[in-house]
Amino acid sequence: MSSNIKKYRDYFFALGVAILFFMAYKLGFTTILNNMRLTGWWFLAIFGIWILVYYTNALSLAVIINVTENKSNKTTIWNLLKLTISAYAINYITPLGIGGEPYKILELKQDLGTHKATSSVLLYVMMHYVSHFIFWLLSVPLFITIVPVIPASIKIVLWSIIVGSVILIYSGFKVYKKGIIGKAIGLGCKLPFFGKKICLFKEKNAAHIDEMDFLIADLYNNNKKQFFISLGVELLSRYISCLEVYFMIMPMGFDITYIQSVLIVSFGTLVANIFFFSPMQMGVREGGFVLAVSALAIPTGLGIHIGLCTRIRELFWIMIGVGLTRLKIATNGK
């Protein structure tokens, strides 16, 4: 292990522990304990369902890596699962939620090389976002199906979701076809003050940039079956995660369906992503859940309960993910 990678592991671990305690303090230790008593043993199901979510996330990345590496066995699904849990934990605690991807690249480059690790992780990020867009788009007909009378204001929101999701999905598939690194750096060349340095970097590393964009585009252009398997598995993880809302509300004595759980997660995550710049999304996600349950004529108090349970689940998996940054799982052939 290089000293740089060890240094970054130590940094992520220290940052994670500090922010974990900060989040617990902001949420309130008494609030956490009271909510756990109220939810009871259902928290085991809430925590446990995310093992399946993270496994499907790791499986989506595994499909990408197996293709770009010509079925190489240099890394394992268990190593990818560990990296996935840690990366999402780091995303929870870093500004704009982008710290997990650099961490994942740093870890994977030991097995895949820098270019393939970078292109694979970036391609997975695109799978993650496009699956979100598809998830939101598919939620609209579900909402129309179970809500007989839709106010005009909600109709405007639904049409906005449809139009926005279609545009974003179309943009995502353009990236799948051509890559994104060269285009992103090209836009950086237009920035004031830093533009010239970025252009010099682009000219100096043109061959490397082209190679990474080729690797990103290769999956869609030459391996469509594997591409749609990866995207489908990532989309599946969205629907698995919706089970946690069902488990959160069950102990409250309210009769809720799985479809309602899907819609609550869909609109709750939509609001959270719109306000992605909010530090650790404090208050934003909770507000999204309250709006979602209100639109479904469910008591708003349950929206607050869902928000609190979600925060506690995040704290649990941040703790696990940060701890896993200290663990090195042996890869095949090493």
N, C-alpha and C positions, 0 to 999 in steps of 0.2 A: 504494500500500500504506500503511495507517495505521501510525503509530508504535507503537501497542499490539500489532498483529499482528507487526511486526518484532521487538519486544521479546520476545514469547513465543517466536518462532522461535529467537532467540538463546539464550533460557533453555533450551528443549528441546534445542538442539544442545549447549550446554555440559554440561547434566546427562547427556545421552546419552554423550558422550565420556568423562566421568568414570566413569560406572557401567560402561561397556563395558570400560575398563581394569581396574576393580575385579573384574568377573566373570571376566575372563581371568586375573587374578592369583589369585583364589580357586580357579579350576579348575586352574590350574597350567600355565605355558607349556610345560613338558616333557611334561605329560600330553596337551596339545593336539597337539603335534608328533608324539608317539608314536602317538596314535590316528589321526592323519591319514596317517602312514606305513602303519599297519596296514590302513586302509580303502582307501588308494590313490586311483585315479582314480574310484572309485565316489562320492567326495565331489562330483564335478561333477554327477552325477545327483541326489544328495541336495540340493545347493544349487539345482539347476535346477528340480526338481519344484515348488519353492515359488513359482516364477514363475507356474505354472498355478494354484496354490492362491490366491495373491493376486489373480490376474486374475479368477477366479470370484468371490472376495469382492467385488472392485470391480464386477463385472457385476451382482451381487445388489443392491448399492447403486444402481447406474445405473438398474435397473428401477424402484426406488422413486422416485428423483428424476425420472425421465422422466414418471411418472404424476402426481406432486404438482405438477410444473411444466407439465403439459399438453404434453408432448413438447418442452419447451424445450431448446435446444442451448447454454445458457449455460456448461455445463461439458462436459468430454470424458471418455471412458473412460480416457484416458492420465493425465489429471489425477487421476481417482479412484483409478487404480492407484498413482500416486505417493503420494497421501494415505493409501491403505490400508497400504502398506508402512511409511510413517513412523509411522502411528498404532499399528500392532502393535508396532513397535520401541519406541515410547514406553510402551505398555502393559507390555512386558517389564520396563522399568526403573523404573516408578512403583509406589508402594504400592497394593495391591489390584488392580493392573492396569487402572486406569481413566483414566489420563492421556491416552490416545490419542483418546478421544471428544471432550473439550473442544478438543483441537488440531484435529480434523477439522471441528468446528463453526466454529471461528475462521476456518479457511481457506475453507470453503464459503459462509459468510454473505456474502462479497464478491460471490458470483455468485447466490445463491439468496435472500438476506435471512435475518435472524436466525431468524424463526419457522420457515420451511421448512427451513432448514439443521438446526435443532435437532430438529424432528420427524422429518426423514428419517434423521438419524444415530441417534436413539433407536429408530426403527422397525427400522433395520438391526441394532442391538444385540439387539433381541428376535428377529429372524430368526436371528442368530448363536447365541443361547442355545437357542432352540427346536430348531434343527437339531442341536445337541449332544444334547438330550434324545431326539430321534427316533433319532439315531445310536446312543446307548446302548441304547435300547429294541430296535432291530433287531438289536443284537449278541447279545442273549440267545438267540434261536433258532439263530443261527450257532454259538454256544458249545455248545448242546445237541447240535447236529448232528455236530460233530467230536470231542466228548469222550464216549466211550461210558459211562464210569462216573463219576458226579459225587458227590463227598462231600457229606454233609449240610450242612456249614458253607458250601460253595460254593452249594448250593441256596438257603440263606437269603439269601446275597448277591444271587443272581440274582432272587429274588422281590422283594427290596428295590429292585433296579434297576427292575424292571417297575412296581411300585407308585409309586415316586418319579418315574419318567419320565412316567407317565400323568398324575399330579397336576400336575407342572410344565408339561406340554404343554397340559393343560386351562386352567391359570392363564394361560399365554402367550396362548391364543386369546381369553380374556376381555379381555386388554389390547388385542389386535388389534381387538376389536369396540368398545371404549369409550375407549381411550387410557389413559394412566397418569400423566400429569403432575399433573392435578388431584387424583387420589387420593393420590399420593405426597406432595404438599404438604399435603393434608388430614391425613395421618398425622403430618407434621412439626408441625402445629399442636398436637398433643398432647404434644410434647416439653417437659420442664421447662426453665425459664430462657429458651429460645429460642422457645417455642410462640407467644407473643403477637406477636412480630416476624414470624414466618412467616405468621401469620393476616393481619396487616396487609398483608404483601406479596401474599398471595393475593387479598385484597379489592381492592387497588389495581390488580392486573394480571389480574383475572378474565377480561376479554375476550381478552387475549393467551393465557392458559392454555387457555381454551376453544378458541381457534383452533388451537393446537398439538395438542391432543387430537383435534380434528376431523380434522386432517391425518394423524395417526397412524391413526385408525380408518377414514379414507376408503378407504385401499387395500384393506382386507379387505371392507368393507361395499359398495363400489361398483366395485371392480376385482379381483374374485377371481382372474381368469385371471393378471393381472400379479402378484398376491400369491403365488400358488402357484409361478409361474415364479421369483420372487425367492427363495422358501423352498427350492425344489428345487435351484436353482443353488448356494445356500449349503450345502445338504446334500451336494451333489456334491463340494464342496471338501473335506469331511471324508474322503471315500473316496479322493480324489486324494492327500491328504496321507499316507495309509496306505502308499503306494508307497515312501516313504522308509525305512520299517522293512525292507521287502524288500531295498532297495538296501544298507542297513546290514549285514544279515546275510549277504548273498551272498558277500562276500569272506572271510567266516569259515569257509566250507566247510560250512555247515549247510544242509540242505534244508528250506526253509520255503515255505509256500503264501501266496497273497495273503490268503486268509480268515484265516489265523493272524496275518498282519500287521494286519488290521482289528481283530481281537480284542485284540492287544497295545496298539494305539493307543487303542482304546475304553476298556479298563480302566486303562491308564496315565493318560489324560486325566481319567477319572472320579476317580481318587485325587488328582490334581493340583488339580482343581476343588473337591473336598471341603476341601482344605487351602489354599484360595485366599489366605488371610491370611498364609501363610508368605512372608517376604521373598524375592522372585525365585524362590520355590519351590525353594530350594536343598535338595537331598537328597530332597524329596518326590516329584518326578517320577521320579527314579531308582528310588526305592522302589516306586513304582507299576509301573514296567516290570519290576522283579524279581518282584513278585507276579504280574504278568500272565503272564510266561514260565513261572513255576513252576506256575501253574494249567494251562498247556498242555503240561506235561512237557517243556519246553525248558530246557536248561542255564541256571542263574541267571546265569552269567558273561556270557551274551549280553544279559541284561537290563541289566547294568551298561554293557556296550558300547553298547547302544542309547541309554542315558541320556547317555553321554559324547558320542556323535555328535550327539544332539539339542542338547546345550549348544553344541557347536561350530557347528552350523547356526544356532542362535539368535544367537550372537556375530556370525556373518557377516552375517545379515540385519539385526541391530541396527546394525551399521556402515553398511550400505547405507541403511537407513531414516533414521538420524540424519543422514547426508550429504544425503539428499533433502530434509530440512527446509530446507536452504539453497537449494534449486532451485525456481524458479517456472516452472511450465509454462503457457504462454498458453492461455486458454480461447477458445472460439469467439466471434467477434464482438468481440474485444478486440485 
